[in-house]
Amino acid sequence: MSISHASPSAGNLASMGTNSNSSSSNSISSMLNRQVKVIPLQHPSTSSNQQSSSSSSSSENSVFKKWKTKAERMTWLEWMKFFFPCIRWISTYNVSEYLQPDLMAGITVGIMLVPQAMSYAKLAGLHPIYGLYSGSIPIFIYAIFGSSRQLAIGPVALVSLLVSNVLGKIADPTDALYTQLAILLALMVGILECVMGILRLGWIIRFISHSVISGFTTSSAIIIALSQAKYFLGYSIVRSSEIIPLIESVIAGAHQFNWRPFLMGSSILAILLIMKHLGKTLKSLRFLRAGGPLTAVVLGTAFVKIFHPASISVVGDIPQGLPKFSVPKSFDHVRSLIPTALLITGVAILESVGIAKALAAKNGYELDSNQELFGLGVANICGSFFSAYPTTGSFSRSAVNHESGAKTGLAGLTMGVIMCCALLFMTPLFRDIPQCALAAIVISAVMGLVDYDEAIFLWRVDKKDFFLWTVTSVTTLFLGIEYGVLIGVGFSLAFVIHESANPHIAVLGRLPGTTVYRNSKQYPEAYTYHGIVIVRIDAPIYFANTSFIKERLQEFEINIDDGSNKRGPEVERIYFVILEMAPVTYIDSSAVQAIRDLHQEYKSRDIQIAISNPNSEVLLALANSGVFDQIGKEWFFVRVHDAVQVCLQHVQSLNESPKSIDLLNEKKSNFFQRLSRHQESDGSPSTEPESGNKETRIFIHPDETGDRRPDRPISLFGRQWRAGESEKNPQTEPLLPPKD
């Protein structure tokens, strides 16, 4: 259905910017009156306002109602799958297809995890046994409550560094308090992860840019590698998360350098890197990647067993047996551990959940990030009662698990069994493992975190993200991990706020031969109209960006482009501002007030504002605030093209003069003759409007001033015709047939 507008406000706007008398304007309007088909906008009525208001008032409970409806429809089996995601893969387990890959993957990663767990515990400042504890009980718990089927959890280098950094400022690693705080930290991290998973707050971490995470992990990898240098050099260096104290300590103790651990550690590191490279590049040798840590431990232990070098330190005695149940202690230090717990939780969300979602997509099943976060939290909570320090998903072990063919959580259970076997039967063999071998395993693992390729990519693609990467990496190196993360996240949020407060605003033009309006800077061939500015706001409008939007609109009004790519009657200034509001998903009260003020300012300068394609919520907000009635319902449109055609009517009426009337009278008889000939030969003309698909185009002579008018339909004999000037020869241009 369509409605016709015949310039209802022409009389009111006739006084804007013209010296013509009212009688001349009215005679011109009546002669050149043209009807424009406008798709009607569904204006909010009183009843719809009340319904929408009630629905808006209940929007706060929409999430609760959604969950309530879903809960009522769930069966007992679905409830079991919700609380215990492992039932999802157990109920569909195919023994003949999944059993062998799961067992092989679990054994492979389990063998890889045993030496890595001891290495990461040393990095955290803990005894190696706590690394084995952290790689046992949490794995079983996660296999039950975790939703990922390929994620391998346990101790990781970055979390171990964070633990060492914060606890080193509170207690000495040799004190029992140090170990108690590490276990308490696992409990706190688990509680935070569970709370965020239950409240579905995992989306908060999306505000941290990927470039910030890349810069943070790159610098952290360098710090981790330097912290392990003491096992290579043969002397102690200061414990710090800043690069300058570490380098100063390495240089200060250079006179204590011992070449024997350096030679052994370098050799083992070289072997690890070669095996990792071969495992990545050659599929037939991919087992070498997982077997690297075990090879390092075996070679180092064999060398110590044979030669008994006194200058190479070893791990020492490791308690045998499974961890015992115990309640975490030292709760009086909870307040000082909260920042680190939050940071470790953030790392868990970014690293573990990101890896889990990627692996789920590759293996063809869906993964709920909040459920995944809850599973990690339960694993950490239960682990803290069995002497585990914070654990999370490992990128390297998860990749090996996936490459080894893991199909379900049975692979994780197999890893846990391997760890328990190591605790029960193999701890006496771990006594002679060289410290430099464990350090080589850590350095080999973190070298993959140094992501210089990402920096080069960001430099080419986005200088802003490269700046974030640089700031985060530099501050992490020189100011420490906490300051590096805070500054990086601060800059990341600052960029988000800046982009939100300074949204993209485009001036639209019409693409030739279409009724499509696009950014005139992106499409130079798009033409605009004299006296009309079409503006598209590409963001929600709220209190933070209203001032910016008003300033930009004022700039568009003042800085009129006098380029040649303009159509329509030539006027000296702007009479209409059309706001394309399709991208505006939300406006708040400040935005409504800003639109009200903008309308008043425009009205004081004889400028009419028109709004195109607002969504239902935006339209309702404007209606409830009275702005809809204040602007006038006739100035709200479904399409930009409808708004442009109505505005062109008014601009045309303002531009006409008595001289142009005389010119049209002189040509009227000749014009009618051509029209009659066309009717006799081709039948009745098309009555489609300018915005329609089928059009009949007729040409009239330009007026004496040489003004060029846009194509427009005029009303003759009760039918609509398009009037416009010829681009070639207006006197001899033939009448064009209707085009599709």
C-alpha positions in Angstrom: 0.0 0.0 0.0 1.3 3.5 -0.7 0.3 7.0 0.1 0.7 10.2 -1.9 2.3 13.4 -0.7 1.7 16.5 -2.7 4.1 18.9 -0.9 2.0 19.4 2.2 4.5 21.8 3.6 5.3 23.7 0.4 3.4 26.8 1.6 5.3 26.9 4.9 8.7 26.3 3.3 8.1 28.8 0.5 9.4 31.6 2.6 12.8 29.9 3.1 15.6 31.6 1.2 13.4 33.0 -1.6 12.3 36.6 -2.5 9.3 35.4 -4.7 5.9 36.5 -3.6 3.4 33.9 -2.3 1.1 34.1 -5.3 4.0 33.2 -7.7 5.1 30.3 -5.5 1.6 28.9 -5.2 1.0 29.1 -9.0 4.3 27.3 -9.6 3.5 24.7 -7.1 0.0 24.1 -8.6 1.5 23.8 -12.1 4.4 21.6 -11.3 2.7 19.6 -8.5 3.9 16.0 -8.7 2.9 13.0 -6.7 5.5 10.9 -5.1 4.8 7.4 -3.9 6.0 6.9 -0.4 6.0 3.6 1.5 4.1 4.4 4.7 6.0 4.1 7.9 4.2 2.3 10.7 3.7 5.1 13.1 3.4 4.2 16.8 -0.2 4.5 18.0 -1.3 4.9 21.6 -2.1 1.2 22.0 1.1 0.1 20.5 2.9 2.6 22.7 1.4 1.0 25.7 2.2 -2.5 24.5 5.7 -1.5 23.7 6.1 0.2 27.0 5.0 -2.9 28.8 7.3 -5.0 26.8 10.1 -2.5 27.4 9.5 -2.5 31.1 9.7 -6.3 31.1 12.9 -6.4 29.1 14.9 -6.6 32.3 13.3 -10.0 33.0 13.6 -11.3 29.4 16.7 -13.3 30.2 15.0 -14.8 33.3 11.9 -15.7 31.3 14.0 -17.3 28.6 15.8 -19.5 31.0 12.6 -20.3 32.9 10.9 -21.4 29.6 13.9 -23.4 28.6 14.1 -25.1 32.1 10.4 -26.1 32.0 10.9 -27.9 28.6 14.1 -29.7 29.6 13.9 -33.4 30.4 15.8 -35.1 33.2 18.4 -36.3 30.7 18.9 -32.8 29.4 19.4 -31.6 33.0 22.0 -34.2 33.5 23.8 -33.2 30.3 23.6 -29.6 31.4 25.3 -30.2 34.8 27.6 -33.0 33.6 28.6 -32.3 30.0 30.6 -35.6 29.8 27.2 -37.4 29.4 26.9 -35.8 25.9 29.9 -37.7 24.6 29.4 -40.8 26.8 25.9 -41.3 25.4 27.1 -41.3 21.8 30.4 -43.0 22.3 31.5 -45.2 19.4 33.9 -47.7 20.8 35.2 -49.1 17.5 35.8 -45.6 16.1 36.9 -43.5 19.2 38.6 -45.8 21.7 42.0 -46.3 20.0 42.5 -42.6 19.0 41.5 -41.5 22.5 43.8 -43.9 24.2 46.8 -43.0 21.9 46.2 -39.3 22.3 45.8 -39.6 26.1 49.0 -41.6 26.5 51.0 -39.2 24.1 49.9 -36.0 26.0 50.3 -37.7 29.4 53.9 -38.5 28.6 54.4 -35.0 27.5 52.6 -33.6 30.6 54.7 -35.3 33.3 58.0 -33.5 32.6 56.2 -30.2 31.7 54.2 -30.3 35.0 57.5 -30.5 37.0 59.1 -27.8 34.9 56.2 -25.4 35.3 56.1 -26.0 39.0 59.7 -25.0 39.2 58.9 -21.9 37.2 56.1 -21.1 39.8 58.7 -21.4 42.6 57.1 -24.6 43.9 58.4 -28.1 44.4 58.0 -30.3 41.3 55.5 -32.5 43.1 52.9 -29.8 43.1 53.1 -29.7 39.3 52.3 -33.4 39.2 49.4 -32.8 41.7 48.1 -30.0 39.5 48.2 -32.3 36.4 46.3 -35.2 38.0 43.1 -34.4 40.0 42.0 -31.3 38.0 42.1 -33.4 34.8 39.6 -35.9 36.1 37.3 -33.1 37.4 37.4 -31.2 34.1 36.7 -34.4 32.1 33.4 -34.5 34.0 32.4 -30.8 34.0 34.2 -29.5 31.0 32.5 -29.3 27.7 35.6 -29.4 25.4 36.6 -32.9 24.3 40.2 -31.9 23.1 41.3 -29.3 25.6 44.3 -30.5 27.8 44.3 -28.7 31.1 47.1 -28.5 33.7 50.0 -26.3 34.7 51.0 -23.7 32.0 54.0 -21.4 31.7 52.1 -18.0 31.8 50.0 -18.9 34.9 53.1 -20.3 36.6 54.9 -17.0 36.0 52.0 -15.0 37.4 52.0 -17.2 40.5 55.7 -16.8 41.0 55.6 -13.0 40.5 52.9 -12.3 43.1 53.8 -14.9 45.7 57.5 -13.9 45.6 56.6 -10.5 47.0 54.7 -12.1 50.0 56.8 -15.1 51.0 60.0 -16.9 50.2 59.6 -20.0 48.0 61.3 -22.1 50.7 58.6 -21.2 53.2 55.5 -23.3 53.7 53.4 -20.1 53.4 54.4 -19.8 49.8 52.9 -23.2 48.9 49.8 -22.5 50.9 49.2 -19.3 49.1 49.6 -21.0 45.7 47.0 -23.5 46.7 44.7 -20.8 48.0 45.1 -18.9 44.7 43.8 -22.0 42.9 40.7 -21.9 45.1 40.1 -18.2 44.4 40.6 -18.6 40.7 38.2 -21.5 40.6 35.5 -19.5 42.5 35.9 -16.6 40.1 35.6 -18.8 37.1 32.5 -20.5 38.4 30.8 -17.3 39.3 31.5 -15.8 35.9 30.4 -19.0 34.2 27.1 -19.1 36.2 26.4 -15.4 35.6 27.4 -15.8 32.0 30.0 -13.0 32.2 32.5 -14.5 29.8 31.7 -11.7 27.3 33.5 -9.1 29.5 36.9 -10.3 28.3 36.0 -9.4 24.7 36.9 -5.8 25.5 40.5 -6.8 25.7 42.1 -6.5 22.2 43.8 -9.5 20.7 46.8 -7.3 20.0 47.1 -6.6 23.8 47.1 -10.3 24.5 49.7 -11.0 21.8 52.0 -8.3 23.2 51.5 -9.5 26.7 52.3 -13.1 25.9 55.3 -12.1 23.8 56.9 -10.2 26.6 56.0 -12.8 29.2 57.7 -15.4 27.1 60.9 -13.4 27.1 60.7 -12.9 30.9 60.0 -16.6 31.5 63.0 -17.6 29.4 65.3 -15.2 31.3 64.0 -16.5 34.6 65.2 -20.0 33.6 68.6 -18.8 32.7 70.0 -19.5 36.2 69.7 -23.3 35.5 71.8 -22.8 32.3 74.4 -20.4 33.8 75.0 -22.3 37.0 74.3 -19.4 39.4 71.3 -17.7 41.0 69.7 -14.6 39.5 67.2 -12.3 41.0 63.5 -13.3 40.9 61.7 -10.5 39.0 59.0 -9.9 36.3 61.0 -7.0 34.9 63.6 -7.4 32.2 66.1 -4.8 33.5 66.7 -6.4 37.0 67.0 -9.8 35.3 69.6 -8.6 32.8 71.5 -6.7 35.5 71.5 -9.9 37.7 72.8 -12.0 34.8 75.6 -9.6 34.1 76.5 -9.1 37.8 77.0 -12.9 38.3 78.8 -13.6 35.1 82.0 -14.4 37.0 80.2 -17.5 38.5 79.4 -18.9 35.0 79.6 -22.7 34.8 79.9 -24.2 31.4 78.8 -27.7 32.2 75.0 -27.0 32.9 75.1 -24.5 30.1 76.4 -27.1 27.6 73.9 -29.7 28.8 71.0 -27.3 28.8 71.8 -25.9 25.4 72.1 -29.4 23.9 68.8 -30.5 25.3 67.2 -27.3 24.1 68.5 -27.8 20.6 67.2 -31.3 20.6 63.8 -30.1 21.8 63.6 -27.4 19.1 64.6 -29.8 16.3 62.0 -32.4 17.4 59.3 -29.8 17.6 60.2 -28.5 14.2 60.2 -31.9 12.6 56.9 -32.8 14.4 55.2 -29.7 13.0 56.5 -29.9 9.4 56.3 -33.7 8.8 53.1 -35.4 9.6 54.8 -38.8 9.6 57.0 -37.5 12.5 54.4 -35.6 14.5 55.0 -38.0 17.4 58.4 -36.2 17.9 56.6 -33.0 19.0 54.9 -34.8 21.9 58.0 -36.9 22.7 60.3 -34.0 23.0 60.0 -33.3 26.8 60.2 -37.0 27.6 63.3 -37.3 25.5 64.9 -34.4 27.3 64.2 -35.9 30.7 65.5 -39.3 29.7 68.7 -38.0 28.1 69.4 -35.7 31.0 68.7 -38.3 33.6 70.8 -40.9 31.8 73.8 -38.5 31.7 73.5 -37.8 35.4 73.2 -41.5 36.2 76.3 -42.3 34.2 78.7 -39.5 34.9 77.4 -38.1 38.3 78.5 -34.4 37.5 78.6 -32.5 40.8 78.2 -29.1 39.0 74.7 -30.0 37.6 71.8 -29.6 40.0 69.1 -32.2 40.0 65.4 -32.2 41.1 66.0 -34.3 44.3 63.6 -36.5 46.2 59.9 -36.4 45.1 57.2 -37.8 47.4 55.5 -40.9 46.2 51.8 -41.4 46.1 48.6 -39.6 45.2 47.8 -36.2 46.8 45.9 -36.2 50.0 42.7 -34.2 50.8 43.4 -30.9 52.6 41.7 -27.6 53.0 43.5 -24.5 51.7 44.9 -22.2 54.4 46.1 -18.7 55.0 42.8 -17.0 54.1 44.1 -13.7 55.7 46.0 -13.1 52.4 43.0 -13.3 50.2 42.8 -9.5 49.7 46.4 -9.3 48.4 45.7 -12.2 46.0 42.6 -10.8 44.4 44.3 -8.9 41.6 46.4 -12.0 40.6 43.3 -14.2 40.7 41.5 -11.8 38.4 44.4 -11.8 36.0 44.7 -15.6 36.0 41.0 -15.8 35.4 41.3 -13.5 32.4 44.1 -15.6 31.0 42.0 -18.7 31.4 39.1 -17.1 29.5 41.3 -15.8 26.7 43.6 -18.8 26.3 41.5 -21.8 27.4 38.1 -20.8 26.1 39.5 -19.5 22.9 41.4 -22.8 22.2 38.4 -24.9 23.2 36.1 -23.1 20.9 38.5 -23.4 18.0 39.0 -27.1 18.6 35.2 -27.6 18.9 34.7 -25.9 15.5 37.3 -28.2 13.9 35.7 -31.3 15.4 32.1 -30.4 14.6 30.4 -29.8 17.9 29.1 -26.8 19.7 30.7 -25.4 22.9 29.2 -23.0 25.4 32.0 -20.7 26.6 30.3 -20.1 29.9 29.9 -23.8 30.6 33.5 -24.2 29.7 34.5 -21.5 32.2 32.4 -23.2 34.8 34.2 -26.5 34.2 37.6 -24.9 34.6 36.4 -23.3 37.8 35.2 -26.6 39.3 38.5 -28.2 38.3 40.5 -25.5 40.1 38.3 -25.6 43.2 38.6 -29.4 43.5 42.3 -29.2 42.7 42.9 -26.8 45.5 41.7 -29.5 48.0 44.3 -31.8 46.6 47.4 -29.4 46.8 47.1 -28.1 43.2 48.0 -24.6 42.2 46.0 -22.8 39.4 45.6 -24.7 36.2 44.1 -23.9 32.8 44.1 -25.1 29.2 47.5 -25.5 27.5 47.8 -24.4 23.9 50.7 -26.8 23.0 49.2 -29.8 24.7 45.8 -29.2 23.4 47.2 -29.0 19.9 49.1 -32.2 20.4 45.9 -33.8 21.7 44.0 -32.8 18.7 46.7 -33.8 16.3 46.9 -37.2 18.0 43.3 -37.9 17.1 41.5 -37.3 20.4 37.7 -37.6 19.9 36.2 -37.3 23.4 37.0 -36.6 27.0 38.3 -40.2 27.4 41.7 -38.8 26.2 41.7 -36.5 29.2 40.9 -39.3 31.5 43.8 -41.2 30.0 46.1 -38.3 30.7 45.0 -38.3 34.3 45.7 -42.0 34.6 49.2 -41.5 33.3 49.8 -38.8 35.9 48.5 -41.0 38.7 50.8 -43.8 37.5 53.7 -41.4 37.6 52.9 -40.4 41.1 52.4 -43.9 42.3 55.3 -45.7 40.6 57.8 -43.4 38.9 58.7 -40.6 41.3 62.0 -42.4 42.4 63.1 -42.1 38.8 62.6 -38.3 38.8 65.1 -37.7 41.5 68.1 -37.4 39.1 66.4 -35.2 36.5 68.7 -32.2 35.8 67.3 -28.8 36.5 68.7 -27.5 33.2 66.6 -30.2 31.4 63.4 -28.9 33.0 64.5 -25.3 32.2 65.0 -26.3 28.6 61.5 -27.8 28.4 60.1 -24.5 29.7 62.1 -22.3 27.3 61.2 -24.6 24.4 57.5 -24.3 25.3 57.4 -20.5 25.6 59.4 -19.7 22.5 56.2 -20.4 20.5 54.6 -17.5 22.5 57.0 -14.9 21.0 54.8 -13.6 18.2 56.7 -11.2 16.1 54.8 -12.2 13.0 51.7 -10.8 14.7 53.4 -7.4 15.1 54.4 -7.3 11.5 50.9 -8.2 10.5 49.4 -5.5 12.7 51.8 -2.9 11.2 50.6 -3.7 7.8 46.9 -3.9 8.6 46.2 -1.5 11.5 48.6 0.9 13.1 46.3 1.4 16.1 46.5 -2.3 16.9 50.3 -2.2 16.4 50.5 0.6 18.8 48.5 -1.5 21.4 50.8 -4.4 20.8 53.9 -2.3 21.2 52.7 -0.5 24.4 51.7 -3.7 26.1 54.9 -5.6 25.2 57.1 -2.7 26.3 55.3 -2.0 29.5 55.3 -5.7 30.4 59.0 -6.0 29.8 60.1 -2.9 31.7 57.3 -2.3 34.3 56.3 -5.8 35.1 53.4 -8.1 34.3 50.7 -6.4 36.3 51.4 -3.0 35.0 51.8 -4.3 31.5 48.4 -5.9 31.6 46.7 -2.9 33.2 48.2 -0.4 30.8 47.4 -2.6 27.8 43.8 -3.2 28.9 43.5 0.5 29.7 44.6 1.5 26.2 42.4 -1.1 24.7 39.3 0.2 26.6 40.3 3.8 25.7 40.2 2.9 22.0 36.8 1.2 22.5 35.5 4.3 24.2 37.0 6.6 21.6 35.4 4.6 18.7 32.1 4.6 20.5 32.2 8.3 21.3 33.3 9.2 17.8 31.2 7.0 15.5 31.5 6.9 11.7 29.1 9.4 10.0 28.8 9.3 6.3 27.3 11.7 3.7 25.2 9.6 1.3 24.8 10.1 -2.4 22.6 8.3 -4.9 24.2 5.7 -7.2 23.4 6.5 -10.8 20.5 4.5 -12.3 19.3 3.2 -8.9 17.5 4.3 -5.8 20.4 3.2 -3.6 22.2 5.7 -1.4 25.8 5.0 -0.4 28.8 6.8 1.2 29.8 9.5 -1.4 33.5 9.1 -0.4 33.4 5.4 -1.0 31.5 5.8 -4.2 32.7 9.0 -6.0 30.1 8.4 -8.8 27.3 8.8 -6.4 25.6 12.2 -6.7 24.0 14.4 -4.1 21.3 17.1 -4.4 21.5 20.8 -3.9 19.9 22.0 -0.7 19.7 18.5 0.8 22.2 16.7 3.0 21.8 12.9 3.6 23.6 11.7 6.6 24.0 8.1 7.9 25.0 7.5 11.5 26.7 4.1 11.8 26.4 3.5 15.6 24.0 3.6 18.5 23.4 7.2 19.8 23.9 7.7 23.5 25.2 10.3 25.9 28.8 9.8 25.0 28.6 10.5 21.3 25.7 13.0 21.0 28.0 16.1 21.1 30.2 14.6 18.4 27.2 13.8 16.2 25.8 17.3 16.5 29.2 18.9 15.7 29.6 16.7 12.6 26.0 17.6 11.4 26.8 21.3 11.8 30.0 20.8 9.8 28.0 19.1 7.0 25.6 22.0 7.0 28.3 24.6 6.8 30.8 22.9 4.5 28.7 22.5 1.5 30.5 20.6 -1.3 30.2 22.7 -4.5 31.5 19.9 -6.7 30.1 19.1 -10.1 28.5 15.9 -9.0 25.3 17.5 -7.7 21.8 17.4 -9.1 18.6 19.2 -8.6 17.7 22.9 -8.5 20.6 25.1 -7.5 20.0 26.8 -4.2 22.4 28.8 -2.0 22.2 26.8 1.2 20.9 23.7 3.0 17.2 23.4 3.5 16.8 19.7 4.5 18.9 17.3 6.6 17.9 13.6 6.2 19.1 11.2 8.9 19.5 7.6 7.8 19.0 5.8 11.1 19.0 2.1 9.9 22.4 1.4 11.6 21.2 3.1 14.9 20.2 0.2 17.0 19.6 2.1 20.2 19.2 5.7 21.5 19.0 6.8 25.1 17.4 9.8 26.8 20.4 12.0 26.1 20.2 11.1 22.4 16.5 11.9 22.3 17.2 15.3 23.9 20.0 15.9 21.4 17.6 15.2 18.5 15.0 17.6 20.0 17.6 20.3 20.4 18.9 19.7 16.9 15.4 20.0 15.5 14.9 23.3 17.3 18.3 24.7 16.1 17.5 23.7 12.5 14.0 25.2 12.8 15.5 28.5 13.9 17.6 28.5 10.7 14.7 27.4 8.4 16.0 23.8 8.0 13.8 20.8 8.1 15.1 17.5 9.6 13.8 14.2 8.1 14.4 10.7 9.6 14.6 7.6 7.5 14.1 4.0 8.5 14.4 4.1 12.4 13.8 0.7 14.0 10.9 0.1 16.3 12.8 0.8 19.6 14.2 4.1 18.3 10.9 5.1 16.9 9.2 4.3 20.1 11.7 6.3 22.1 11.1 9.3 19.8 7.3 8.9 20.1 7.3 8.6 23.9 9.4 11.6 24.3 7.3 13.8 21.9 10.0 14.2 19.4 8.0 12.3 16.8 5.1 14.7 16.9 7.4 17.7 17.3 9.3 16.9 14.0 6.0 15.8 12.3 5.0 12.3 11.2 5.2 13.4 7.6 9.0 13.7 8.0 9.5 10.1 9.0 10.1 7.7 6.1 10.8 4.0 5.4 13.5 4.7 2.7 16.0 7.4 2.1 14.7 7.7 -1.4 11.2 8.5 -0.2 12.6 11.3 2.0 14.7 12.7 -0.9 11.8 12.8 -3.3 9.6 14.7 -0.8 12.4 17.1 0.0 13.1 17.7 -3.7 9.5 18.8 -4.2 10.0 21.6 -1.7 13.4 22.6 -3.0 11.9 22.8 -6.5 9.1 25.0 -5.3 11.6 27.3 -3.6 13.7 27.6 -6.8 11.0 28.3 -9.3 10.4 31.9 -10.6 7.8 33.6 -12.8 10.4 33.5 -15.6 10.5 29.8 -15.5 6.6 29.7 -15.7 6.6 31.7 -18.9 9.2 29.5 -20.4 7.1 26.4 -19.6 4.0 28.1 -21.1 5.8 28.8 -24.4 6.8 25.2 -24.7 3.6 23.7 -23.4 1.9 23.3 -26.8 4.9 21.6 -28.4 5.2 19.4 -25.3 1.5 18.3 -25.4 1.8 17.5 -29.1 4.7 15.2 -28.4 2.8 13.6 -25.6 -0.3 13.0 -27.8 1.9 11.3 -30.5 3.4 9.0 -27.9 0.0 8.0 -26.6 -1.2 7.2 -30.1 1.8 5.1 -30.9 2.7 3.4 -27.6 -0.5 3.5 -25.7 -0.9 4.8 -22.2 2.2 5.9 -20.3 3.5 4.2 -17.2 2.1 5.5 -13.9 5.0 4.1 -11.8 6.7 6.7 -9.6 10.3 7.6 -9.7 11.1 5.0 -7.1 9.4 2.2 -9.1 10.9 -0.3 -11.3 9.2 0.7 -14.6 9.5 4.4 -15.6 8.5 6.5 -18.6 11.0 9.3 -19.1 10.1 12.5 -21.0 12.4 15.5 -21.4 11.6 19.2 -21.2 13.7 22.2 -22.1 15.9 23.8 -19.4 14.9 27.2 -18.2 16.7 30.3 -19.2 19.1 30.2 -16.3 20.4 26.8 -17.4 19.4 25.1 -14.1 19.6 21.4 -14.4 16.8 19.6 -12.6 16.7 16.0 -11.4 14.4 13.5 -13.0 11.1 13.8 -11.4 7.5 12.8 -12.2 5.0 15.6 -13.0 1.2 15.3 -13.0 -0.3 15.6 -16.5 -3.8 14.3 -17.5 -4.0 12.4 -14.2 -0.9 10.4 -14.9 2.6 10.7 -13.5 5.5 11.5 -15.8 9.2 12.0 -15.2 10.5 15.4 -16.1 14.2 16.0 -16.6 16.6 17.6 -19.0 18.5 15.9 -21.8 22.2 15.4 -21.4 22.7 15.8 -25.1 20.3 18.0 -27.0 17.2 19.0 -25.2 15.5 20.4 -28.3 15.8 17.2 -30.4 16.0 14.4 -27.8 13.4 11.8 -28.7 11.0 10.4 -26.2 12.4 7.2 -24.5 10.2 4.1 -24.2 9.5 2.7 -20.8 12.5 0.9 -19.3 12.5 -2.0 -17.0 
